[in-house]
Amino acid sequence: MVATLLETLGQLIGANWKQREVAKRYSRTFLCRCGRHIFFGNIVCNNCQAPLGYLPSEDTLLSLEPGPEPDTWLADGNQSLLKYCGNRDTPAQCNWMLAASEPRSLCIACGLNRTIPDLDREDNARYWGLLEVAKRRLVSQLLALGLPVKSKVDEDEAHGLMFDFLRSPPEGPRVLTGHADGLITVNVEEADSVEREKMRLELHEPYRTLLGHFRHEVGHYYWNRLVLNGPWLEPFRALFGDERADYAEALKANYANGPPADWADRYISSYASTHPWEDWAETWAHYLHVVDSLGTALGFGLDAEDLEAAIQPFESDALYAPADAGAERFLSLLNSWIEMTMVLNELARSMGQPDFYPFVMSKPTVAKLQFVHMVVEHQRSSGEDGLLG
């Protein structure tokens, strides 16, 4: 069985990430057969031009060679006969693989699409390609975390996940990005960096990316899957607040009055203060940011021994459950993140760019992040396919 992302991070960090474990590497660090680094989105190796394919079941990107049958492929060190995802030669440029015997033509990530943009409309092909890059990153992480990922389109209509990528008609109304009962709708114009930056400034947001949207919206989905109707619901209400508060009124009040003056002392973002659902989704998204970014850094050999970042580390009194068996490891992971972002923010400033991570964590935020971590770990260890009633 392939180690989950969290297990791998735990092995790398141990009880204290100052202890070097250079023999281990996080699985997002990939090498071509020629020995050069290859990257998650690559279709071919930039050095030797070998075709590449991502195997989601193994969370690895491998060099390919033609298989014994037409339109089949063999991956290095893997004897299974494979085929390309049907979206490889589309603007989505998907590099994921399926078993050659699989009757479906689309990979697990592309199979989540219910609606793609009208490709006859100008710019939509480019927008769709950018959206799929972000979505594949999201789905690969969800799988690596051991979270249930089933398509609402044709696998699990009741509890699955699917995406509509829509563009606002010229005459309106504007398509709104959001989640409803397993359907995540994304306005494809979010893929336009100019439009996205305009929206970021209008909404006074420090951070707005496609991947951030996906991670936030899928947080709503997993709240339904893992918290609602399960043992985590009452602990959630005690920590985040009662989600039965009127959501529409909460949004109206937020847009009319803005966030509370002390929001930074209690929330990871101003938008998180709107409603317990948004607090969860923002915290969930940040948890995915932390795990993916820190794992990538460790995979490339970045070690805290190489950094001279003097921080005030969080201690166990900031945790939701300091007596939990995984509390010490989680705290080590979080403090490692604080050290890394301090340095990366300074590097970004050295290039005249915005901060890599423009957020400040408070103790209540740390407690909420550990809560999310515990929910994810419980799901992974239980192997249950969600807790929906």
N, C-alpha and C positions, 0 to 999 in steps of 0.2 A: 504494500500500500504506500502510495506517495505521501510524504509528510505534508501536513497542511502548512499554510503560510505562517500561522501563529506558532506552530511547533518549530518550524525552521528558525523563526526570529528568536524564539526562546533558547534554542541551542546556540545561536550566535551571541546573544546578549548574556545568557546565563543569569546569575544573581546580580552581576555587576558588569556593565558593558565595558568597563576599563580592562577586564580580563580579555586578552587577545585570544581569539580562536580562528586564526587565519586559515586553518585547514578546511574550514567549512565556508560555503558560499551560498548566498541566497539564490533561489532558483531563477530569478529574473535576469541573472547574469548569464548570457548565452555565448557560446563559441561555435564558429563554423568549423568544418573539418579541416580548413586551411589554417586554423589557429587564431584567426582574427575575431574580434568581438562582432557579434551581430545583435540587432536590437529588435524589440518586441514587434514593431510594425513592419519590419523588412520582408520583402518578397524574394529578393535575391541578395546574396552576399556582395557587398560593395567592393570586395577585394578579388574574389575568384569567380564571381558571377554564378555560383551554385544556386539553384532554386532552393527556397526555404519554406518550411511549413510549421505552423504552431499546432501542437498536440494538446488540446485542452485537458484531456484526461490525465496527462502527465505534467502539465504546466511547464512545457519546454518547447523551445524553438530549435529545429534541427535541419541540417542539410538533407536534401532529397536526391534520389536518383530514380530513373524510370523503372517501373515495375515490370513483371513478366507479361502483363495484359495491357491492352490499350487503355490510356487515360488512368493508369494506376501508378502509384509511387511507393517507394520504400524509403524510410527515414533511417539515418545513421543509427546503428545499434538497436533498431526496432524491426522485428520480422513481420509485423502486421502490414497487410496490403492496404494502402490508403488512397484516397481521392481528394481532389481539391474541393473546397466549398464552391458552390455555384456562383457566388458573388466575387470570385477572384478576378475575373476579367470585366467587371463592371466598375463604375466610379467608386464603389465601396472598397475595391482593392483588398478583399479579405484574404488573409494568408493562413486561415485556419483549415485544418484537415478533418476528414471524416473517414471511418472505416469504409473500404471499397464496397463491402457488402451492405452498407447502410442504404435502405431504399430512398431516404430523404436526400435532397440535393444541397440543402443549406446546413451549415454548421449550427451548433447550439446557440451562438450569439446572433447570427443572421436569422435564425428561426424564430426569434422573438419579435420580429417586425410584422406588424399588421398592415401598416401603411408607410410607404416611402414617398419622397417628394415626386412631383410631376417632373420627370427629367427633360421634358420638352420646354420647360420654363427656364429662362436664362438664370444662370448661377446655381440652379438647384443641384446639378451633378456635383459641383464643388462642395456645396453645403453638405450634401449627403455623405460624401467621402469623409469630411471632417467629423461629422456626427458619428460615423461608424468607428473611426479611430478611437474616439472617447468611449463609445459603448463597449468595444472589445476590451479595452483596458478595465472597464468596470466589471464586465462579466467574468473575465479571467480572475479578477480579485475575489469576486463572490464565490467562484468555484474553489479557489485556493483556500478560502476561509471555511469551506465546508458548509456553505449555505445552500438551501434548496433553490435551484434554478430550473423551472419548467415553463414551457411556452403556453401561454393562455390561448394562442392561436389554434394549436392542434394537439397539445399534450394534456393540459389540465385547465379546462375552461373555467372551473369554479375558483381555483386558487392560484393559477399561474400568473405569469408576467408577460406583458407585451408592450410594444411601442407604436405610436403614431407619430410620424415626422411630417408636420404640416406647415404650410406657408400661408400667411394671411392673404386673403384676396385683396386686390387693389381697392375695392370699394368697402372693405372692412367686413366684419369686425376683426380685430387683431386676435390671432391665435395665442392663447395663454399656455405657458408651460406649467404642467401640474400632474398630479396623480389622482386616479379615481378607480378603486376596486381592481387593482392590478394592471390598469392601463396607464402608462406614462406617456403624456403628450408633450412633444417638444416643438416649439416654434423654430423652424429651420434657420430663420434669420439670426438666431443666436450664434450660428456658425460664421457670421460676418463680423470680423473683429472690430470694425468701425462701429457697427450698430450695437454690438455688445458693450463696447467701451462707453458709448453714449448712454446706454441704459445704466451702466454701473455708476456713472457720474450723477445721473438724474436721481438715482435711488440712494446715493451716498454710501455705496458699498466699497469696502476695501479690496474685494476679491470677487471676480465673476468669470467663470470659465465653463466650457462645455462639460468637462469632467466633473466640476463642482456641481453643476445642475443635475447630472446623472446620479451622482452620489447622494445628493439631497433628496431627490424624488424617490429613489429606490429605498431610502430610509423610511418614507411613509409606507411603502409596500411592506417592508419587513416589520414595521410596527404592527400591521394587521396580521402578519404571519406568525410572529414570535411573541408578541406581548398581549394583544387583544385575546380575551377568552382563555388566558393561560395564567400560570402562577406568578408571572412577572407583572401583572396588571396593577395590583394594589401597591407593590413596591414602587412601580413607576409613578403612580399618583402621589405617593408620599414624597418623591424626589423631584419630579418635573411639574407636578400640579395635576389638577383634575381636567382631563381632556373633554369632559362633558360640558365644559363652559362653551357658550355660543361662539362658534368659530367665525361666522360672518361678522358678528359684532366686534370680535377681537381684531379682525383685519381692519374693519372700518375705523376703530379707535386708533390703531397703529398708524394708519395713513393720515388720520386727522390730527393726531397729537404727537406722533413720534414715540420713540421708546422712552421708558422711565430714565430719569437722570442717572441712576445708579446701575444701569443695565450691565456695564462692564464688570461689576463686582459679582454678578450672578450668572451671566450667560456668555457663551462663546462668541456671539454676534448680536447686534442690535435686533435683527430680525427674529432671533431665537426667543426674544422676550414677548413676541406677539401672542403665542398660545402654546400650551404644552406639546401639541403635535409638531409645531415648528421648532421648538426647543429640542425635541427628540431628533428630528430630521437634520438639523444643523449639527448637533452633537454626533450623530451617526456619520455624517459626511466627514467631519473632522477626524473621527476615529479612522475612517478609511484613508484619509490623507496621511495620517501619522504612520499607519502600518505600511502602506505602500512606499512612501518616500523613505522612511527609515530602512525598510528592507532593501530597497534599491541601493541606498548609500552603503549599507553593510556588504551587499553583494559585490560592490566595486572596491571593497577593502578599506573604506573610510572607518577609522577607529578613533574613539575618544582620546586615546593616547596621543593622537596626532593633532588634537585641538587644544587650544589654550583659551577656553571659554569659561570664565568664572561666573557661575550662576548660583542662585539660591535654590537648591533642589527642593521639590515638594517632598514632604514626609508623610508618614502613614496617617496622620491626623487629617489629611486632605481627602482620604479615600472614602468611598461609599461603604466598603466592607473591608476594613483593615485586617480582619481575622481570616479572610478568604485565603484558600490554599495558594492561589495565584497572585496574591496582592503584591508581594515583594517583586515578583517578576514584572508585573504590570507597572509598578512604580519605577523600576529601572528603565523600562521601555520609554515611559513618558519623560523622565529626566534626560534620557539620551536624546530624545526629540528636541527638548528645549536647548540642549547644548548645540545640536546640529543646526537648528534654525537660527540661533544667534550668529553663527559663523556665516551661514548662507545668506542671511539678510545683509550682512556687511559686504559680502561678495557682490550681491546684486547692486548695492549702493555704489560700489566701486566701478560698476559699469553704467551708472546713471539710470538704473532700472528700479521699478518699485520693489518693495520688500518681497522676498520669496514667500514668506509666511507672515502676513500683516495682522496677526492676532496676538492677544495676550491672554493667557489662561489664568483663571482665578481658582481658588479652592473648590467652590461649588461646581465649576466646570470640570475639574479633575474627578470629582465624585461621580458626575454624570457620565464622563468618559469611561470610568471603570464599570459603571452599570452596563453600558453598551457592551463593553468587553466581556462581562460575565454572561450576558444574554447570548452573544455570539459563541462563546466557549461552551455554554450549556447546549446550544443547538448542535455544535460540532460533536461533542462527546456523546450526546443522546442518540444522534443519528435519526431523530424524528423528522418527518417531512412537514415541519411547521406545526402550529398549535391552533389553527383555525377550527372553530366549531362548525 
